[in-house]
Amino acid sequence: MGIIGKTIRFTLGLGLGAGLGAVAAMLAAPQSGKVTKEQIQNRLDEVRNAGKKAQQERERELQAYWEQEVQVSSSDKDDKGKKSDKK
């Protein structure tokens, strides 16, 4: 069996194990499924919101960096043009 076959078997085994583990955890949970589902949904919402916030902050940082680079590049071109005019 080649590397691709081994990788597929490993991935399927990993997915099956994760699925069985999730089912076992739900069955062994000390609370109702509805409460567990709400907790999971709330946690996913928190993670999603944190990700969106981090994305927005990074976009602002990159935008500021890009604007600074554009200003530096244009001022460098202006400086070179002025120097060549003086010669």
Backbone torsions as a table, in degrees:
resi	resn	phi	psi	omega
1	MET	NA	134.0	-177.3
2	GLY	-80.0	178.8	-177.7
3	ILE	-63.5	-35.0	179.8
4	ILE	-67.3	-42.9	178.5
5	GLY	-62.1	-42.2	178.2
6	LYS	-64.2	-40.0	179.5
7	THR	-65.2	-41.5	179.1
8	ILE	-64.9	-44.4	179.2
9	ARG	-62.5	-41.9	178.7
10	PHE	-62.3	-45.4	-179.0
11	THR	-62.9	-43.3	178.3
12	LEU	-63.8	-42.2	178.1
13	GLY	-63.8	-40.6	178.1
14	LEU	-63.4	-46.3	178.9
15	GLY	-63.1	-42.8	178.6
16	LEU	-63.6	-43.7	179.0
17	GLY	-63.5	-41.4	178.5
18	ALA	-65.4	-41.2	178.9
19	GLY	-64.0	-45.6	178.5
20	LEU	-64.3	-38.2	177.7
21	GLY	-64.1	-39.9	179.0
22	ALA	-65.9	-41.3	178.2
23	VAL	-64.3	-44.9	179.7
24	ALA	-62.3	-39.6	179.6
25	ALA	-65.9	-39.1	178.8
26	MET	-66.3	-39.0	-179.6
27	LEU	-70.7	-32.5	-176.6
28	ALA	-91.4	-3.4	-177.4
29	ALA	-65.2	141.8	-178.4
30	PRO	-80.7	9.0	-179.1
31	GLN	-133.1	172.8	-177.5
32	SER	-71.6	160.1	178.6
33	GLY	-62.9	-34.1	179.8
34	LYS	-64.2	-43.2	179.8
35	VAL	-66.0	-43.2	179.0
36	THR	-61.9	-43.6	179.3
37	LYS	-61.3	-41.6	178.8
38	GLU	-64.4	-40.4	178.8
39	GLN	-64.1	-43.0	179.5
40	ILE	-64.1	-44.6	180.0
41	GLN	-62.4	-42.3	178.2
42	ASN	-62.1	-42.1	179.7
43	ARG	-65.8	-41.7	177.6
44	LEU	-62.9	-38.9	177.1
45	ASP	-63.2	-41.0	178.1
46	GLU	-62.0	-44.7	-179.3
47	VAL	-65.0	-43.8	179.9
48	ARG	-61.7	-45.3	179.8
49	ASN	-64.8	-39.8	177.4
50	ALA	-63.6	-39.7	177.8
51	GLY	-64.1	-43.0	178.6
52	LYS	-63.7	-41.4	179.6
53	LYS	-63.5	-44.3	179.2
54	ALA	-63.8	-38.6	178.3
55	GLN	-63.2	-45.4	-179.8
56	GLN	-63.0	-41.7	178.7
57	GLU	-63.4	-43.2	-179.8
58	ARG	-66.2	-38.4	177.1
59	GLU	-61.5	-41.7	177.8
60	ARG	-63.2	-42.6	179.4
61	GLU	-61.4	-45.8	-178.9
62	LEU	-66.8	-38.1	177.8
63	GLN	-62.9	-44.8	178.9
64	ALA	-63.2	-42.0	178.9
65	TYR	-62.8	-45.0	-179.4
66	TRP	-62.6	-44.1	179.2
67	GLU	-62.0	-38.7	178.8
68	GLN	-65.5	-42.9	179.6
69	GLU	-64.5	-39.3	179.1
70	VAL	-65.2	-41.5	178.8
71	GLN	-64.8	-41.8	179.6
72	VAL	-65.0	-43.9	180.0
73	SER	-62.8	-43.5	-178.6
74	SER	-70.2	-35.2	178.2
75	SER	-71.2	-32.8	175.6
76	ASP	-64.1	-41.5	179.1
77	LYS	-65.9	-40.9	178.2
78	ASP	-62.4	-42.7	179.7
79	ASP	-63.4	-41.2	179.6
80	LYS	-65.9	-38.5	178.8
81	GLY	-65.6	-39.1	179.7
82	LYS	-68.9	-38.2	179.5
83	LYS	-66.7	-38.9	-179.4
84	SER	-71.9	-28.0	177.2
85	ASP	-69.2	-33.5	-177.6
86	LYS	-72.6	-24.3	-176.9
87	LYS	-77.0	NA	NA
